[in-house]
Every structure is written in C-alpha cells, then in structure tokens.
Amino acid sequence: MAHDLIATHDKQSALNARYGADSVPTAGPWNATIQLLLAHRSVRSYKPDKVPAKTFETLIAAAQSAATSSNMQTWSVIAVRDPGRKSRLAALSSNQKHIEQCPLFLIWLADISRNDRLGQSEGVKLETLAYHEAFLVAAVDAALAAQNAVIAAESLGLSTVYIGSLRNHPIEVAAELNLPKGAMGMFGLCVGYASDSITTEVKPRLPQDAIAFSEQYSIGNEPEMRSRYDAKLAAFSKRNEMNAYTWTERVITRMAKTSSLGGRDQLVVALQAVGFPLR
Ligand SMILES: Cc1cc2nc3c(=O)[nH]c(=O)nc-3n(C[C@H](O)[C@H](O)[C@H](O)COP(=O)(O)O)c2cc1C
C-alpha cells in the first residue's frame, strides 16, 4: 500500500512538472518507462567522462529497434569523438559549446545511399530514390532511430541534446564526414553524463487539449491555453535560463525572420547538392 502511495505521488509530480499543476491530466496507467519519458530534459553541459563502448552499442541497438519505413533502414549514424572534428562541427553548427564539451557527438543521417548502392550492384535503377518522398522517409527513419537512442541513453543515466543547427551547412558537414551522395546529416545529438552543476527542470509543454484532438482538428480555446502556457514557460525560463521569455515570444523570435534559419532557407539547394533530387 505504501508503495502505491509513493508511486501515485511520483506520477503526479511527473505530470505536474510536464504541464504545470493547473492543467495536469489525471494520472493513468503508469510504469518505469512512462516515468522516464516524462522526466526527459535536454542537457547542455557535460562531464568529460567517456561513454563506454558497450553502452554505445546498446544505444545503437535501441536505435535500430525503432520502426523503419518498409524495413528500408534509410538512416545511418556517425559517432564523432575526436575533439578536432567536434570543434569543426561545432563551428558549422552555430558554435554551440556543448558539441565540443560532450564526449560523444552522434550525427544522424537520412541515408538513401546504401539502398542506391544495392540497386547499382544488382543492376537496377531505384527510380523512387529521386523523389521528395524518399528524403522524407529517410528523415523520419533517422528521427525515430535517434529518439529511441535518446530514451535508451536517459534510461542508462546519460543525457542528450539534439543539434538541429547541424543543417546550417549541410555541404560542409558532408565533406567533414566523408558522406556519400544520398546521405545528409539531419541533426546532431550530444551524448554524455550531465555536469554535476546541472539542475535544469523538466520544461513544461502545451496542455494536451492544445495538441491532441478527437476525430477532427479543433482550435478550441487556443488563445486562452496559450496565455496560460506563456506564463508557465516564462516562469520556467526565468528559473532555468535567467531570461523570462514566453512561448509566444519564443515562437516569434524563432519563426518570424528568415535570418533565424541560419542558412537553412537554402536547404532544398543543399539537399540536391548532396544527392537528394527531391522530385
Ligand atoms: C530536431 C531538434 C533539434 C534541436 N536543436 C537544438 C540545438 O541546435 N541546440 C539546442 O541547444 N537544443 C536543440 N534542441 C533541443 C530543444 O531546444 C528542446 O528539446 C526543447 O527546447 C524542449 O526542451 P527539453 O528537450 O528539455 O524538453 C533540438 C531539439 C530537436 C528535437
């Protein structure tokens, strides 16, 4: 009975942290996996301790266990540990310091090159690889694999942060990693043990009513939900990032100006250059 009470308290705390105490769903079925998922947070400061080789293999096994479209397995991953290479990749990814600091930087690739090589060796032109759909399938595959690795990493006491700015300079990244045509870095992932000084809280999310609908899309009372979420994110960012910004401010800062894309407004051209025709 005591165990049940503790478990109830733990799951309620996890939901409170994720949504704020005023908009938690009632706790439903629960287990250690759900508890782990709800406790996710990105970490941007790492100890120098290496990720053991067997741990890395486990992360990759978890990644390869993700669903993959038609079992085409159109993704790959490159583990970068060399400080010089991490430093060059950081310079290509808006100089984020955690890229250099983390012991293991994983580059997740949308990769249709292996399938292309298969076709070539069998003397069959794989016509479908030229279409936008092939890129989308590969990008989705890479993301699903990476997220499985993130969950596995967190379950083993490691921390992570994705690096989307790896797409700022896809051609230079492809050269640095010696990528074949038809492979492109979708995002990086810093992996390591969080610095002892890290106390980042779980970052609250929009209430479920704002993003999960029944049968058909519903805008509902979105303005009211947004303003309540704005207050929560401002309080969170003030406590954790010394800068009280609302979600509204964050969205506008991130999405209003093409310049905030950091070069990714040229992504179609870069994708075509690295071997995704995008027909
Ligand atoms: C595809 C993707 C790219 C991201 N790129 C970056 C990045 O370049 N730098 C960074 O510090 N965080 C990056 N993030 C982390 C997000 O900022 C973070 O997930 C979000 O603010 C929610 O915070 P949480 O992960 O702690 O819950 C990225 C996340 C995703 C999913």
The ligand as an ORCA input file, in Angstrom:
! r2SCAN-3c Opt
* xyz 0 1
  C      15.360     18.246    -34.036
  C      15.773     19.067    -32.827
  C      16.787     19.993    -32.948
  C      17.234     20.707    -31.831
  N      18.289     21.560    -31.957
  C      18.819     22.140    -30.874
  C      20.017     22.904    -30.971
  O      20.574     23.113    -32.064
  N      20.544     23.411    -29.830
  C      19.976     23.191    -28.605
  O      20.530     23.661    -27.602
  N      18.837     22.486    -28.478
  C      18.254     21.937    -29.565
  N      17.123     21.168    -29.459
  C      16.534     20.936    -28.130
  C      15.228     21.709    -27.967
  O      15.513     23.072    -27.793
  C      14.499     21.138    -26.738
  O      14.168     19.797    -26.992
  C      13.247     21.921    -26.424
  O      13.547     23.237    -26.028
  C      12.445     21.253    -25.303
  O      13.252     21.132    -24.163
  P      13.511     19.720    -23.481
  O      14.125     18.828    -24.518
  O      14.461     19.990    -22.342
  O      12.197     19.217    -23.018
  C      16.624     20.494    -30.560
  C      15.570     19.574    -30.462
  C      15.145     18.872    -31.569
  C      14.027     17.859    -31.426
*
